[in-house]
Amino acid sequence: MKGTTVCITGAGIVSAIGFGKEETLQALRQGRSGIAPIRYLETTHADEFPSGEVKADTPSLRRRLGMQDGNRTTLLGILAIQEALQQAGITDTRTVSLLSGTTVGGMEETEQHYAEALKHPGTTISIRTHHCGATTDAMAAFFGGFRHTATLSTACSSAANAILRAAEMIQSGRTDICIAGGSECLSKFHLNGFNSLMILDRRPCRPFDAGRAGLNLGEGAGFLVLESEVSARRRKAAVLGWLNGYGNACDAFHQTASSPEGEGAFLAMRQALEMAGLTPADIDYINAHGTGTPNNDASESRAVLRLFGGNYPPISSTKAFTGHTTSASGGIEAVICLLALQEQFLPQNLHFSEPMEGGLLPVQDQQPKRPVRHVLCNAFAFGGNDTSLLLSNQPV
Amino acid sequence: MKQPVYITAASAISIQEPLSESWMQHPVVPQGGAAYAREPDYTPFVKPLEARRMGKLLKRATATAQTVLRQTGIARPEAILTGTGHGCVQNTLTFLNDLCQGGEQMLKPTCFMQSTHNTIGSLTGIQTGSHGYNSTYAHGGTSFECALMNAWDLLQLGRVHNALVSAHDELTDDYYPMLQASGYADGRMTCPTTEASVSCMLQTAAEGPVLLQGVDVLYRPAPEQLLQALDALLEEAGLQRTQVDALLTGANGSGTDRAYDPLTHALPQCELLTYKHLFGESFSAGALGCYVAQACLRHDLLPACLRRGGEDRQPAPRHWLVANCFDGTDYSLILLSKCCDY
């Protein structure tokens, strides 16, 4: 990559398949999905739409952190950030920047307060902890402060754009260390929003399968500590991986549908490769956006085939494990990619039985046929905000 | 080596005359409480059929973006960066209200779709057919400044030559009491709670009178950290503290006004200016600070209305520091200069 080399010195994750990297890795290796009937979110759709909830209610998340309050998005974010900072050996965050991606923000808390307020005419709810920036700043406050905080909100690519932005900030010399990723909890608001768009599957989702019928929502958080290589060396921090390239492109097609040719996805992946100075043949694995909706998987398949041809690398969606964690997905899946690079395995694409027409054959065998050195991690979003990250276990 | 970055056009919809700089000579003097923006005629920007499907925020975003694109002759911006504190509030509240009142059935997809913050920047992407970099910040009252900083870095890294940077926030009758209950519409404020849409074009391979010299956003800085950030901005611009001759702050009469004290003390020679008494407070107010400063530099005029009882000053001050503090937690600094060749 031209300019400053950006490496990864910490990673943290929480999702339906576990708290932390160790539990996540076990679930991935054992093929254990976290998709289940909804148990913690109060909704009339609890048994209708299987989802990937983090297996703990909000009060017990607070207890884990010794906190009196804090909404679910904030708490999940803190858990992942804590793990990442710890691994990176960072105790003083005052010169570090925090970039978090979210769209739900404090909505899950707000919708409860709003419903309560409706029962008592004349009362007005506070939205102090509601907006996206408030959840990021609440995470920052837990750790005592950061130099800079920012919240990316590009729907389902929010966390991926936070990670990409962290690299830009390091390369432009603004900062040496950034913690970046995203956090999102399940809310009635977006569960019903996705339902109104008729893209939720009533069965466990089947990404890239001919019979796929939509997505399962999930929740969680994933964060990476990104650092200039010079800073990591100076701190004698162990380097876990490298962010060698990234691409952000806009599909510019439709607010909730991807173009048939997957233009935004194609451009984002191509940019990531170009930045790293790699060719399609160098890519050993793609963690697809792969939501399981008919539209996304068709469009993403087309983009992959356009860029890689018929000889495309192993590809899988891990959303049948975690559910679609929307804004957090780019962070959660970047951590999964890092685990794949470190442990040299290919995350499986669960629930695949029959290829779709013009589609891809996703990973069924965890054992890679060649070393996993360079992987692409895709996150695409409403509005065509498409982002691809190129992670490696070596610099380029 | 730093690349010069020019703000080659900017437009705003606010409680002042929309898409116009007439506020410089004929400002609307706002009352307190909630004050809604003045709507322009949207027919030059949106077809009537399309307009009916758009909320007011999307119409405003279209109008401010199109104005700037037409002025600069750029059909497809290479990057589109958007900041919004709350996005399309009207749609969000409609969906939330339907959900809580009517239950979890028969909800309107359009309201949900337009409740996501990036629907604004994506719309600009779709309207202009721009496949380039497109990102959105929703970081309270420094959303615009985060977007501006992102654009700045892309320009400095040489990844793009131009970037459309915008900020959009709207106010509704249902939303205002929530802002009050949250302390965001503080009773001590001497300016109204308002709404704002601002777009500006940043370019490297261009010229013009307005030079953007740098931007920084800080979380809960100690006074010395704020001054360190100021000095770093000045150093990058090759300036001394004594050369800054205008300090435009986001002071609004509330308790957070003390946030600007370290800056006013560090820059005692500066003409101290405010803008929220004319434009009000909102999550996008910081964008209006930038807009006001660039308008003064472009017209080489410091209008009386910014000077609180003073008279018009011409030429305008040459080096401007625009400072905004959101809720006592998030601070932004924007440094602008008049390009000496103009």
Interface residues (C-beta under 8 A of the other chain):
Chain A: G3 T43 T44 H45 L98 T102 T103 G105 T110 E111 Y114 A115 L118 T124 I125 S126 I127 R128 H130 H131 C132 G133 A134 T136 D137 A140 G145 F146 R147 H148 T149 A150 T151 L152 S153 T154 A155 N161 R165 E168 M169 Q171 S172 R174 K188 F189 H190 N192 G193 F194 N195 S196 L197 N248 A249 C250 D251 A252 F253 H254 Q255 T256 E263 G264 L267 A381 F382 G383 G384 N385
Chain B: I80 T84 G85 H86 G87 F95 L96 N97 L99 C100 Q101 G103 E104 L107 K108 P109 F112 M113 Q114 S115 T116 H117 N118 T119 G121 S122 L123 G125 I126 T128 G129 S130 H131 G132 Y133 N134 S135 T136 Y137 A138 H139 G140 G141 T142 S143 C146 N150 D153 L154 Q156 L157 P177 M178 L179 Q180 A181 S182 G183 Y184 D216 V217 L218 Y219 R220 P221 Q225 F283 T329 D330
